[in-house]
């Protein structure tokens, strides 16, 4: 670390770092990249795009033991939860007095370093950091539990549109083929199984985030639905800047909302198989088969209802 950055890091306390941090949690394929771009358009806002700390901490039990994903209860869906009563487990309840403060220092020191070292015209004391972590949202309770003074921004989206988008990413030659190796279209059985697994993951992440939301300081939590942000971008975005204590005029919010609208993405870069697929809530009704819709409703129904999504 350059000397100037090292001095700035020492002067900028971990407590200040915690209060300057906003965790954007929810689910992959929920518009989180778009919201991150909107928020980080302000020069005071520094972005951390999927550091994956939540994914490392929130390992699913089914993945850890190498078995197919099962419909596990919330108390055993994550390895952290299913192992907490075992004293030899590193993050056991018995030794929480040791690892919780250490984890807090680790997270804040890492975040502070990036805040300080990111080139910006704004003084370090005026900077805010937004951490987009949809793939690690299942660890929301653990992260917010050790960082209670940070902010929690929940981005919710209809889980049926989420899994529809995931299924689209699994087709051959899609934007995700650098990670997902698929040479042929999935069979109906393969699609239904993937939908079931992804529906379970959406439920696990969403429930974890909502539990963290309920326990968090009301002044430091905010929930926005993707559908509302899409329909009324400026009106939905302005309160988020205010809540983050980032000064932003109505004219400036309207300008970035217009500049970063889905319609401004080049036509060749959006559509089926592209990262920028579609900004059209409810496409699942057209893209999912009747069997897939029934399975999605079976797995996600109660959680969808808790967020106010209709059948």
ChimeraX attribute file (.defattr): number of C-alpha atoms within 10 A of each C-alpha:
attribute: neighborCount
match mode: 1-to-1
recipient: residues
	/A:1	9
	/A:2	8
	/A:3	8
	/A:4	10
	/A:5	16
	/A:6	14
	/A:7	12
	/A:8	19
	/A:9	21
	/A:10	12
	/A:11	11
	/A:12	17
	/A:13	14
	/A:14	19
	/A:15	14
	/A:16	14
	/A:17	26
	/A:18	22
	/A:19	17
	/A:20	23
	/A:21	25
	/A:22	21
	/A:23	22
	/A:24	26
	/A:25	30
	/A:26	30
	/A:27	28
	/A:28	23
	/A:29	21
	/A:30	23
	/A:31	22
	/A:32	23
	/A:33	16
	/A:34	16
	/A:35	21
	/A:36	19
	/A:37	14
	/A:38	18
	/A:39	24
	/A:40	17
	/A:41	16
	/A:42	18
	/A:43	14
	/A:44	20
	/A:45	22
	/A:46	23
	/A:47	20
	/A:48	19
	/A:49	16
	/A:50	16
	/A:51	13
	/A:52	17
	/A:53	15
	/A:54	20
	/A:55	17
	/A:56	12
	/A:57	19
	/A:58	24
	/A:59	18
	/A:60	23
	/A:61	20
	/A:62	17
	/A:63	13
	/A:64	10
	/A:65	9
	/A:66	8
	/A:67	9
	/A:68	9
	/A:69	17
	/A:70	12
	/A:71	15
	/A:72	14
	/A:73	9
	/A:74	14
	/A:75	11
	/A:76	15
	/A:77	24
	/A:78	22
	/A:79	20
	/A:80	22
	/A:81	19
	/A:82	15
	/A:83	18
	/A:84	17
	/A:85	13
	/A:86	12
	/A:87	12
	/A:88	11
	/A:89	14
	/A:90	14
	/A:91	21
	/A:92	19
	/A:93	18
	/A:94	15
	/A:95	14
	/A:96	14
	/A:97	10
	/A:98	12
	/A:99	16
	/A:100	18
	/A:101	13
	/A:102	12
	/A:103	17
	/A:104	18
	/A:105	16
	/A:106	12
	/A:107	18
	/A:108	19
	/A:109	17
	/A:110	12
	/A:111	19
	/A:112	25
	/A:113	18
	/A:114	17
	/A:115	27
	/A:116	23
	/A:117	16
	/A:118	12
	/A:119	9
	/A:120	14
	/A:121	9
	/A:122	11
	/A:123	10
	/A:124	19
	/A:125	16
	/A:126	12
	/A:127	20
	/A:128	24
	/A:129	24
	/A:130	22
	/A:131	22
	/A:132	25
	/A:133	25
	/A:134	27
	/A:135	23
	/A:136	24
	/A:137	31
	/A:138	31
	/A:139	27
	/A:140	28
	/A:141	20
	/A:142	19
	/A:143	23
	/A:144	20
	/A:145	16
	/A:146	17
	/A:147	22
	/A:148	17
	/A:149	19
	/A:150	23
	/A:151	26
	/A:152	27
	/A:153	24
	/A:154	25
	/A:155	24
	/A:156	23
	/A:157	26
	/A:158	24
	/A:159	28
	/A:160	26
	/A:161	20
	/A:162	23
	/A:163	25
	/A:164	22
	/A:165	22
	/A:166	18
	/A:167	19
	/A:168	19
	/A:169	21
	/A:170	23
	/A:171	20
	/A:172	17
	/A:173	16
	/A:174	17
	/A:175	19
	/A:176	18
	/A:177	15
	/A:178	9
	/A:179	8
	/A:180	14
	/A:181	13
	/A:182	15
	/A:183	11
	/A:184	10
	/A:185	11
	/A:186	15
	/A:187	9
	/A:188	12
	/A:189	10
	/A:190	11
	/A:191	16
	/A:192	20
	/A:193	15
	/A:194	17
	/A:195	24
	/A:196	22
	/A:197	18
	/A:198	22
	/A:199	23
	/A:200	21
	/A:201	22
	/A:202	27
	/A:203	21
	/A:204	24
	/A:205	25
	/A:206	26
	/A:207	19
	/A:208	20
	/A:209	25
	/A:210	21
	/A:211	12
	/A:212	22
	/A:213	22
	/A:214	10
	/A:215	13
	/A:216	20
	/A:217	14
	/A:218	11
	/A:219	9
	/A:220	17
	/A:221	20
	/A:222	17
	/A:223	16
	/A:224	15
	/A:225	17
	/A:226	23
	/A:227	19
	/A:228	14
	/A:229	17
	/A:230	20
	/A:231	13
	/A:232	12
	/A:233	20
	/A:234	19
	/A:235	15
	/A:236	17
	/A:237	22
	/A:238	19
	/A:239	14
	/A:240	16
	/A:241	16
	/A:242	12
	/A:243	15
	/A:244	22
	/A:245	12
	/A:246	19
	/A:247	13
	/A:248	13
	/A:249	12
	/A:250	12
	/A:251	10
	/A:252	15
	/A:253	22
	/A:254	15
	/A:255	12
	/A:256	18
	/A:257	20
	/A:258	14
	/A:259	13
	/A:260	15
	/A:261	14
	/A:262	17
	/A:263	12
	/A:264	9
	/A:265	12
	/A:266	9
	/A:267	10
	/A:268	8
	/A:269	13
	/A:270	16
	/A:271	12
	/A:272	15
	/A:273	21
	/A:274	16
	/A:275	16
	/A:276	20
	/A:277	17
	/A:278	14
	/A:279	17
	/A:280	11
	/A:281	16
	/A:282	13
	/A:283	15
	/A:284	19
	/A:285	14
	/A:286	10
	/A:287	15
	/A:288	20
	/A:289	13
	/A:290	11
	/A:291	11
	/A:292	22
	/A:293	17
	/A:294	13
	/A:295	17
	/A:296	22
	/A:297	17
	/A:298	12
	/A:299	19
	/A:300	21
	/A:301	18
	/A:302	13
	/A:303	19
	/A:304	20
	/A:305	12
	/A:306	11
	/A:307	14
	/A:308	11
	/A:309	13
	/A:310	9
	/A:311	7
